[in-house]
Amino acid sequence: MKDIKNLSEKEKEEKIKDLKLELMKSKTGRESKLKTKEIKKAIARLLMLKQKT
C-alpha cells in the first residue's frame, strides 16, 4: 500500500490500465479465482487513492 501512495497520478493510471488488462486475461484463461480477487482488490485500492487526491 505504501508503494501505491508514492506513485504519481500518471503512474497510477498506468497501473490501473495494466491491472485491468491482467484481469481480462485471467478471466479468459484458467486462472484461479483467488488471483482474480487479488487483481480486483488492487484496482479498487488504486481507484480509492485516486479519488482521495
PQR file of N, CA, C, O and H, with PARSE charges and radii, in Angstrom:
ATOM      1  N   MET A   1       0.831  -1.193   0.000 -0.4000 1.5000
ATOM      2  CA  MET A   1       0.000   0.000   0.000 -0.0000 2.0000
ATOM      3  C   MET A   1       0.876   1.256   0.000  0.5500 1.7000
ATOM      4  O   MET A   1       0.527   2.254  -0.631 -0.5500 1.4000
ATOM      5  N   LYS A   2       2.002   1.210   0.700 -0.4000 1.5000
ATOM      6  CA  LYS A   2       2.877   2.377   0.747 -0.0000 2.0000
ATOM      7  C   LYS A   2       3.421   2.704  -0.633  0.5500 1.7000
ATOM      8  O   LYS A   2       3.580   3.873  -0.982 -0.5500 1.4000
ATOM      9  H   LYS A   2       2.285   0.399   1.212  0.4000 1.0000
ATOM     10  N   ASP A   3       3.705   1.676  -1.413 -0.4000 1.5000
ATOM     11  CA  ASP A   3       4.230   1.896  -2.749 -0.0000 2.0000
ATOM     12  C   ASP A   3       3.208   2.605  -3.626  0.5500 1.7000
ATOM     13  O   ASP A   3       3.562   3.461  -4.437 -0.5500 1.4000
ATOM     14  H   ASP A   3       3.576   0.726  -1.129  0.4000 1.0000
ATOM     15  N   ILE A   4       1.962   2.252  -3.462 -0.4000 1.5000
ATOM     16  CA  ILE A   4       0.899   2.842  -4.273 -0.0000 2.0000
ATOM     17  C   ILE A   4       0.732   4.322  -3.943  0.5500 1.7000
ATOM     18  O   ILE A   4       0.500   5.133  -4.839 -0.5500 1.4000
ATOM     19  H   ILE A   4       1.675   1.556  -2.804  0.4000 1.0000
ATOM     20  N   LYS A   5       0.846   4.675  -2.684 -0.4000 1.5000
ATOM     21  CA  LYS A   5       0.673   6.068  -2.272 -0.0000 2.0000
ATOM     22  C   LYS A   5       1.752   6.968  -2.851  0.5500 1.7000
ATOM     23  O   LYS A   5       1.518   8.157  -3.065 -0.5500 1.4000
ATOM     24  H   LYS A   5       1.034   4.016  -1.955  0.4000 1.0000
ATOM     25  N   ASN A   6       2.927   6.415  -3.106 -0.4000 1.5000
ATOM     26  CA  ASN A   6       4.041   7.210  -3.618 -0.0000 2.0000
ATOM     27  C   ASN A   6       4.016   7.384  -5.129  0.5500 1.7000
ATOM     28  O   ASN A   6       4.847   8.113  -5.673 -0.5500 1.4000
ATOM     29  H   ASN A   6       3.117   5.449  -2.932  0.4000 1.0000
ATOM     30  N   LEU A   7       3.099   6.744  -5.810 -0.4000 1.5000
ATOM     31  CA  LEU A   7       3.020   6.848  -7.265 -0.0000 2.0000
ATOM     32  C   LEU A   7       2.402   8.181  -7.680  0.5500 1.7000
ATOM     33  O   LEU A   7       1.551   8.729  -6.979 -0.5500 1.4000
ATOM     34  H   LEU A   7       2.425   6.153  -5.368  0.4000 1.0000
ATOM     35  N   SER A   8       2.836   8.687  -8.812 -0.4000 1.5000
ATOM     36  CA  SER A   8       2.228   9.893  -9.362 -0.0000 2.0000
ATOM     37  C   SER A   8       0.888   9.519  -9.995  0.5500 1.7000
ATOM     38  O   SER A   8       0.571   8.339 -10.146 -0.5500 1.4000
ATOM     39  H   SER A   8       3.528   8.243  -9.382  0.4000 1.0000
ATOM     40  N   GLU A   9       0.113  10.524 -10.360 -0.4000 1.5000
ATOM     41  CA  GLU A   9      -1.202  10.277 -10.971 -0.0000 2.0000
ATOM     42  C   GLU A   9      -1.058   9.499 -12.273  0.5500 1.7000
ATOM     43  O   GLU A   9      -1.840   8.588 -12.546 -0.5500 1.4000
ATOM     44  H   GLU A   9       0.370  11.483 -10.238  0.4000 1.0000
ATOM     45  N   LYS A  10      -0.074   9.851 -13.065 -0.4000 1.5000
ATOM     46  CA  LYS A  10       0.134   9.175 -14.340 -0.0000 2.0000
ATOM     47  C   LYS A  10       0.518   7.717 -14.106  0.5500 1.7000
ATOM     48  O   LYS A  10       0.044   6.828 -14.813 -0.5500 1.4000
ATOM     49  H   LYS A  10       0.561  10.591 -12.844  0.4000 1.0000
ATOM     50  N   GLU A  11       1.370   7.473 -13.123 -0.4000 1.5000
ATOM     51  CA  GLU A  11       1.774   6.106 -12.801 -0.0000 2.0000
ATOM     52  C   GLU A  11       0.592   5.288 -12.291  0.5500 1.7000
ATOM     53  O   GLU A  11       0.477   4.101 -12.597 -0.5500 1.4000
ATOM     54  H   GLU A  11       1.755   8.196 -12.549  0.4000 1.0000
ATOM     55  N   LYS A  12      -0.284   5.921 -11.514 -0.4000 1.5000
ATOM     56  CA  LYS A  12      -1.485   5.236 -11.027 -0.0000 2.0000
ATOM     57  C   LYS A  12      -2.382   4.838 -12.188  0.5500 1.7000
ATOM     58  O   LYS A  12      -2.920   3.731 -12.211 -0.5500 1.4000
ATOM     59  H   LYS A  12      -0.191   6.885 -11.266  0.4000 1.0000
ATOM     60  N   GLU A  13      -2.543   5.738 -13.150 -0.4000 1.5000
ATOM     61  CA  GLU A  13      -3.360   5.439 -14.329 -0.0000 2.0000
ATOM     62  C   GLU A  13      -2.790   4.250 -15.095  0.5500 1.7000
ATOM     63  O   GLU A  13      -3.532   3.357 -15.505 -0.5500 1.4000
ATOM     64  H   GLU A  13      -2.105   6.637 -13.131  0.4000 1.0000
ATOM     65  N   GLU A  14      -1.485   4.239 -15.285 -0.4000 1.5000
ATOM     66  CA  GLU A  14      -0.831   3.137 -15.985 -0.0000 2.0000
ATOM     67  C   GLU A  14      -1.004   1.828 -15.231  0.5500 1.7000
ATOM     68  O   GLU A  14      -1.256   0.788 -15.840 -0.5500 1.4000
ATOM     69  H   GLU A  14      -0.882   4.964 -14.952  0.4000 1.0000
ATOM     70  N   LYS A  15      -0.871   1.871 -13.911 -0.4000 1.5000
ATOM     71  CA  LYS A  15      -1.017   0.678 -13.090 -0.0000 2.0000
ATOM     72  C   LYS A  15      -2.443   0.131 -13.193  0.5500 1.7000
ATOM     73  O   LYS A  15      -2.641  -1.079 -13.304 -0.5500 1.4000
ATOM     74  H   LYS A  15      -0.666   2.715 -13.416  0.4000 1.0000
ATOM     75  N   ILE A  16      -3.437   1.028 -13.156 -0.4000 1.5000
ATOM     76  CA  ILE A  16      -4.835   0.616 -13.280 -0.0000 2.0000
ATOM     77  C   ILE A  16      -5.057  -0.040 -14.645  0.5500 1.7000
ATOM     78  O   ILE A  16      -5.712  -1.078 -14.744 -0.5500 1.4000
ATOM     79  H   ILE A  16      -3.276   2.011 -13.066  0.4000 1.0000
ATOM     80  N   LYS A  17      -4.511   0.571 -15.685 -0.4000 1.5000
ATOM     81  CA  LYS A  17      -4.666   0.038 -17.043 -0.0000 2.0000
ATOM     82  C   LYS A  17      -4.044  -1.359 -17.140  0.5500 1.7000
ATOM     83  O   LYS A  17      -4.636  -2.272 -17.717 -0.5500 1.4000
ATOM     84  H   LYS A  17      -3.980   1.414 -15.604  0.4000 1.0000
ATOM     85  N   ASP A  18      -2.854  -1.513 -16.574 -0.4000 1.5000
ATOM     86  CA  ASP A  18      -2.181  -2.818 -16.599 -0.0000 2.0000
ATOM     87  C   ASP A  18      -2.962  -3.872 -15.824  0.5500 1.7000
ATOM     88  O   ASP A  18      -3.083  -5.013 -16.270 -0.5500 1.4000
ATOM     89  H   ASP A  18      -2.373  -0.771 -16.105  0.4000 1.0000
ATOM     90  N   LEU A  19      -3.490  -3.490 -14.668 -0.4000 1.5000
ATOM     91  CA  LEU A  19      -4.253  -4.440 -13.853 -0.0000 2.0000
ATOM     92  C   LEU A  19      -5.551  -4.852 -14.542  0.5500 1.7000
ATOM     93  O   LEU A  19      -5.953  -6.013 -14.469 -0.5500 1.4000
ATOM     94  H   LEU A  19      -3.392  -2.563 -14.306  0.4000 1.0000
ATOM     95  N   LYS A  20      -6.201  -3.913 -15.203 -0.4000 1.5000
ATOM     96  CA  LYS A  20      -7.430  -4.241 -15.924 -0.0000 2.0000
ATOM     97  C   LYS A  20      -7.145  -5.205 -17.069  0.5500 1.7000
ATOM     98  O   LYS A  20      -7.930  -6.117 -17.325 -0.5500 1.4000
ATOM     99  H   LYS A  20      -5.875  -2.969 -15.262  0.4000 1.0000
ATOM    100  N   LEU A  21      -6.029  -5.006 -17.753 -0.4000 1.5000
ATOM    101  CA  LEU A  21      -5.638  -5.920 -18.820 -0.0000 2.0000
ATOM    102  C   LEU A  21      -5.351  -7.309 -18.255  0.5500 1.7000
ATOM    103  O   LEU A  21      -5.756  -8.319 -18.830 -0.5500 1.4000
ATOM    104  H   LEU A  21      -5.391  -4.265 -17.545  0.4000 1.0000
ATOM    105  N   GLU A  22      -4.652  -7.348 -17.131 -0.4000 1.5000
ATOM    106  CA  GLU A  22      -4.361  -8.625 -16.485 -0.0000 2.0000
ATOM    107  C   GLU A  22      -5.641  -9.314 -16.023  0.5500 1.7000
ATOM    108  O   GLU A  22      -5.753 -10.538 -16.094 -0.5500 1.4000
ATOM    109  H   GLU A  22      -4.323  -6.527 -16.664  0.4000 1.0000
ATOM    110  N   LEU A  23      -6.601  -8.529 -15.553 -0.4000 1.5000
ATOM    111  CA  LEU A  23      -7.881  -9.077 -15.127 -0.0000 2.0000
ATOM    112  C   LEU A  23      -8.617  -9.712 -16.305  0.5500 1.7000
ATOM    113  O   LEU A  23      -9.185 -10.796 -16.171 -0.5500 1.4000
ATOM    114  H   LEU A  23      -6.509  -7.535 -15.496  0.4000 1.0000
ATOM    115  N   MET A  24      -8.610  -9.052 -17.440 -0.4000 1.5000
ATOM    116  CA  MET A  24      -9.260  -9.619 -18.632 -0.0000 2.0000
ATOM    117  C   MET A  24      -8.593 -10.922 -19.051  0.5500 1.7000
ATOM    118  O   MET A  24      -9.270 -11.880 -19.424 -0.5500 1.4000
ATOM    119  H   MET A  24      -8.149  -8.171 -17.549  0.4000 1.0000
ATOM    120  N   LYS A  25      -7.269 -10.956 -18.989 -0.4000 1.5000
ATOM    121  CA  LYS A  25      -6.542 -12.182 -19.347 -0.0000 2.0000
ATOM    122  C   LYS A  25      -6.863 -13.309 -18.382  0.5500 1.7000
ATOM    123  O   LYS A  25      -7.004 -14.459 -18.797 -0.5500 1.4000
ATOM    124  H   LYS A  25      -6.719 -10.177 -18.686  0.4000 1.0000
ATOM    125  N   SER A  26      -6.979 -12.994 -17.107 -0.4000 1.5000
ATOM    126  CA  SER A  26      -7.233 -14.045 -16.116 -0.0000 2.0000
ATOM    127  C   SER A  26      -8.651 -14.595 -16.249  0.5500 1.7000
ATOM    128  O   SER A  26      -8.892 -15.760 -15.931 -0.5500 1.4000
ATOM    129  H   SER A  26      -6.864 -12.059 -16.770  0.4000 1.0000
ATOM    130  N   LYS A  27      -9.578 -13.782 -16.708 -0.4000 1.5000
ATOM    131  CA  LYS A  27     -10.949 -14.255 -16.885 -0.0000 2.0000
ATOM    132  C   LYS A  27     -11.073 -15.169 -18.092  0.5500 1.7000
ATOM    133  O   LYS A  27     -11.916 -16.066 -18.104 -0.5500 1.4000
ATOM    134  H   LYS A  27      -9.381 -12.836 -16.966  0.4000 1.0000
ATOM    135  N   THR A  28     -10.253 -14.956 -19.097 -0.4000 1.5000
ATOM    136  CA  THR A  28     -10.345 -15.786 -20.293 -0.0000 2.0000
ATOM    137  C   THR A  28      -9.561 -17.079 -20.145  0.5500 1.7000
ATOM    138  O   THR A  28      -9.862 -18.069 -20.811 -0.5500 1.4000
ATOM    139  H   THR A  28      -9.568 -14.227 -19.087  0.4000 1.0000
ATOM    140  N   GLY A  29      -8.566 -17.078 -19.283 -0.4000 1.5000
ATOM    141  CA  GLY A  29      -7.754 -18.274 -19.083 -0.0000 2.0000
ATOM    142  C   GLY A  29      -8.298 -19.118 -17.948  0.5500 1.7000
ATOM    143  O   GLY A  29      -9.396 -18.881 -17.446 -0.5500 1.4000
ATOM    144  H   GLY A  29      -8.321 -16.274 -18.742  0.4000 1.0000
ATOM    145  N   ARG A  30      -7.526 -20.090 -17.558 -0.4000 1.5000
ATOM    146  CA  ARG A  30      -7.927 -20.977 -16.469 -0.0000 2.0000
ATOM    147  C   ARG A  30      -7.259 -20.565 -15.161  0.5500 1.7000
ATOM    148  O   ARG A  30      -6.832 -21.409 -14.373 -0.5500 1.4000
ATOM    149  H   ARG A  30      -6.633 -20.283 -17.966  0.4000 1.0000
ATOM    150  N   GLU A  31      -7.180 -19.274 -14.947 -0.4000 1.5000
ATOM    151  CA  GLU A  31      -6.568 -18.762 -13.724 -0.0000 2.0000
ATOM    152  C   GLU A  31      -7.503 -19.011 -12.547  0.5500 1.7000
ATOM    153  O   GLU A  31      -8.708 -19.204 -12.708 -0.5500 1.4000
ATOM    154  H   GLU A  31      -7.527 -18.589 -15.587  0.4000 1.0000
ATOM    155  N   SER A  32      -6.918 -19.002 -11.387 -0.4000 1.5000
ATOM    156  CA  SER A  32      -7.714 -19.252 -10.188 -0.0000 2.0000
ATOM    157  C   SER A  32      -8.566 -18.030  -9.836  0.5500 1.7000
ATOM    158  O   SER A  32      -8.268 -16.903 -10.232 -0.5500 1.4000
ATOM    159  H   SER A  32      -5.939 -18.846 -11.257  0.4000 1.0000
ATOM    160  N   LYS A  33      -9.612 -18.288  -9.093 -0.4000 1.5000
ATOM    161  CA  LYS A  33     -10.492 -17.202  -8.648 -0.0000 2.0000
ATOM    162  C   LYS A  33      -9.774 -16.291  -7.675  0.5500 1.7000
ATOM    163  O   LYS A  33     -10.077 -15.100  -7.592 -0.5500 1.4000
ATOM    164  H   LYS A  33      -9.854 -19.203  -8.771  0.4000 1.0000
ATOM    165  N   LEU A  34      -8.821 -16.844  -6.936 -0.4000 1.5000
ATOM    166  CA  LEU A  34      -8.067 -16.068  -5.962 -0.0000 2.0000
ATOM    167  C   LEU A  34      -7.273 -14.955  -6.641  0.5500 1.7000
ATOM    168  O   LEU A  34      -7.236 -13.826  -6.152 -0.5500 1.4000
ATOM    169  H   LEU A  34      -8.575 -17.811  -7.003  0.4000 1.0000
ATOM    170  N   LYS A  35      -6.645 -15.273  -7.755 -0.4000 1.5000
ATOM    171  CA  LYS A  35      -5.873 -14.269  -8.481 -0.0000 2.0000
ATOM    172  C   LYS A  35      -6.786 -13.165  -8.993  0.5500 1.7000
ATOM    173  O   LYS A  35      -6.421 -11.990  -8.953 -0.5500 1.4000
ATOM    174  H   LYS A  35      -6.675 -16.190  -8.152  0.4000 1.0000
ATOM    175  N   THR A  36      -7.960 -13.527  -9.472 -0.4000 1.5000
ATOM    176  CA  THR A  36      -8.929 -12.544  -9.950 -0.0000 2.0000
ATOM    177  C   THR A  36      -9.343 -11.618  -8.816  0.5500 1.7000
ATOM    178  O   THR A  36      -9.452 -10.408  -9.014 -0.5500 1.4000
ATOM    179  H   THR A  36      -8.257 -14.482  -9.505  0.4000 1.0000
ATOM    180  N   LYS A  37      -9.574 -12.167  -7.640 -0.4000 1.5000
ATOM    181  CA  LYS A  37      -9.948 -11.352  -6.481 -0.0000 2.0000
ATOM    182  C   LYS A  37      -8.824 -10.387  -6.114  0.5500 1.7000
ATOM    183  O   LYS A  37      -9.079  -9.221  -5.812 -0.5500 1.4000
ATOM    184  H   LYS A  37      -9.486 -13.150  -7.479  0.4000 1.0000
ATOM    185  N   GLU A  38      -7.589 -10.864  -6.140 -0.4000 1.5000
ATOM    186  CA  GLU A  38      -6.447 -10.019  -5.805 -0.0000 2.0000
ATOM    187  C   GLU A  38      -6.320  -8.849  -6.775  0.5500 1.7000
ATOM    188  O   GLU A  38      -6.037  -7.722  -6.367 -0.5500 1.4000
ATOM    189  H   GLU A  38      -7.381 -11.811  -6.385  0.4000 1.0000
ATOM    190  N   ILE A  39      -6.528  -9.120  -8.039 -0.4000 1.5000
ATOM    191  CA  ILE A  39      -6.432  -8.068  -9.046 -0.0000 2.0000
ATOM    192  C   ILE A  39      -7.535  -7.033  -8.826  0.5500 1.7000
ATOM    193  O   ILE A  39      -7.285  -5.830  -8.896 -0.5500 1.4000
ATOM    194  H   ILE A  39      -6.757 -10.035  -8.370  0.4000 1.0000
ATOM    195  N   LYS A  40      -8.752  -7.504  -8.561 -0.4000 1.5000
ATOM    196  CA  LYS A  40      -9.870  -6.587  -8.321 -0.0000 2.0000
ATOM    197  C   LYS A  40      -9.609  -5.714  -7.100  0.5500 1.7000
ATOM    198  O   LYS A  40      -9.911  -4.521  -7.118 -0.5500 1.4000
ATOM    199  H   LYS A  40      -8.955  -8.482  -8.505  0.4000 1.0000
ATOM    200  N   LYS A  41      -9.056  -6.290  -6.048 -0.4000 1.5000
ATOM    201  CA  LYS A  41      -8.745  -5.520  -4.841 -0.0000 2.0000
ATOM    202  C   LYS A  41      -7.692  -4.455  -5.126  0.5500 1.7000
ATOM    203  O   LYS A  41      -7.796  -3.326  -4.648 -0.5500 1.4000
ATOM    204  H   LYS A  41      -8.811  -7.260  -6.033  0.4000 1.0000
ATOM    205  N   ALA A  42      -6.683  -4.819  -5.903 -0.4000 1.5000
ATOM    206  CA  ALA A  42      -5.633  -3.858  -6.242 -0.0000 2.0000
ATOM    207  C   ALA A  42      -6.201  -2.696  -7.049  0.5500 1.7000
ATOM    208  O   ALA A  42      -5.842  -1.542  -6.816 -0.5500 1.4000
ATOM    209  H   ALA A  42      -6.598  -5.737  -6.292  0.4000 1.0000
ATOM    210  N   ILE A  43      -7.085  -2.996  -7.996 -0.4000 1.5000
ATOM    211  CA  ILE A  43      -7.725  -1.942  -8.789 -0.0000 2.0000
ATOM    212  C   ILE A  43      -8.564  -1.047  -7.879  0.5500 1.7000
ATOM    213  O   ILE A  43      -8.528   0.177  -8.005 -0.5500 1.4000
ATOM    214  H   ILE A  43      -7.377  -3.934  -8.186  0.4000 1.0000
ATOM    215  N   ALA A  44      -9.307  -1.646  -6.976 -0.4000 1.5000
ATOM    216  CA  ALA A  44     -10.149  -0.870  -6.059 -0.0000 2.0000
ATOM    217  C   ALA A  44      -9.299   0.052  -5.189  0.5500 1.7000
ATOM    218  O   ALA A  44      -9.671   1.202  -4.958 -0.5500 1.4000
ATOM    219  H   ALA A  44      -9.337  -2.640  -6.873  0.4000 1.0000
ATOM    220  N   ARG A  45      -8.165  -0.443  -4.707 -0.4000 1.5000
ATOM    221  CA  ARG A  45      -7.277   0.395  -3.879 -0.0000 2.0000
ATOM    222  C   ARG A  45      -6.766   1.585  -4.671  0.5500 1.7000
ATOM    223  O   ARG A  45      -6.763   2.713  -4.177 -0.5500 1.4000
ATOM    224  H   ARG A  45      -7.863  -1.377  -4.894  0.4000 1.0000
ATOM    225  N   LEU A  46      -6.338   1.336  -5.890 -0.4000 1.5000
ATOM    226  CA  LEU A  46      -5.823   2.420  -6.723 -0.0000 2.0000
ATOM    227  C   LEU A  46      -6.902   3.460  -7.018  0.5500 1.7000
ATOM    228  O   LEU A  46      -6.643   4.662  -6.961 -0.5500 1.4000
ATOM    229  H   LEU A  46      -6.341   0.420  -6.292  0.4000 1.0000
ATOM    230  N   LEU A  47      -8.102   3.000  -7.331 -0.4000 1.5000
ATOM    231  CA  LEU A  47      -9.189   3.936  -7.618 -0.0000 2.0000
ATOM    232  C   LEU A  47      -9.569   4.739  -6.375  0.5500 1.7000
ATOM    233  O   LEU A  47      -9.891   5.923  -6.472 -0.5500 1.4000
ATOM    234  H   LEU A  47      -8.313   2.023  -7.377  0.4000 1.0000
ATOM    235  N   MET A  48      -9.532   4.102  -5.220 -0.4000 1.5000
ATOM    236  CA  MET A  48      -9.847   4.789  -3.971 -0.0000 2.0000
ATOM    237  C   MET A  48      -8.819   5.892  -3.696  0.5500 1.7000
ATOM    238  O   MET A  48      -9.181   7.018  -3.359 -0.5500 1.4000
ATOM    239  H   MET A  48      -9.270   3.140  -5.141  0.4000 1.0000
ATOM    240  N   LEU A  49      -7.549   5.557  -3.842 -0.4000 1.5000
ATOM    241  CA  LEU A  49      -6.496   6.553  -3.621 -0.0000 2.0000
ATOM    242  C   LEU A  49      -6.574   7.674  -4.644  0.5500 1.7000
ATOM    243  O   LEU A  49      -6.283   8.829  -4.332 -0.5500 1.4000
ATOM    244  H   LEU A  49      -7.255   4.642  -4.117  0.4000 1.0000
ATOM    245  N   LYS A  50      -6.961   7.336  -5.850 -0.4000 1.5000
ATOM    246  CA  LYS A  50      -7.088   8.338  -6.898 -0.0000 2.0000
ATOM    247  C   LYS A  50      -8.202   9.331  -6.561  0.5500 1.7000
ATOM    248  O   LYS A  50      -8.060  10.528  -6.810 -0.5500 1.4000
ATOM    249  H   LYS A  50      -7.197   6.398  -6.103  0.4000 1.0000
ATOM    250  N   GLN A  51      -9.298   8.845  -6.000 -0.4000 1.5000
ATOM    251  CA  GLN A  51     -10.410   9.722  -5.631 -0.0000 2.0000
ATOM    252  C   GLN A  51     -10.039  10.645  -4.469  0.5500 1.7000
ATOM    253  O   GLN A  51     -10.482  11.792  -4.420 -0.5500 1.4000
ATOM    254  H   GLN A  51      -9.413   7.872  -5.797  0.4000 1.0000
ATOM    255  N   LYS A  52      -9.238  10.150  -3.547 -0.4000 1.5000
ATOM    256  CA  LYS A  52      -8.850  10.949  -2.378 -0.0000 2.0000
ATOM    257  C   LYS A  52      -7.930  12.100  -2.739  0.5500 1.7000
ATOM    258  O   LYS A  52      -7.883  13.103  -2.027 -0.5500 1.4000
ATOM    259  H   LYS A  52      -8.878   9.218  -3.587  0.4000 1.0000
ATOM    260  N   THR A  53      -7.195  11.967  -3.842 -0.4000 1.5000
ATOM    261  CA  THR A  53      -6.247  13.025  -4.209 -0.0000 2.0000
ATOM    262  C   THR A  53      -6.824  13.966  -5.206  0.5500 1.7000
ATOM    263  O   THR A  53      -6.156  14.913  -5.620 -0.5500 1.4000
ATOM    264  H   THR A  53      -7.234  11.152  -4.420  0.4000 1.0000
TER
END
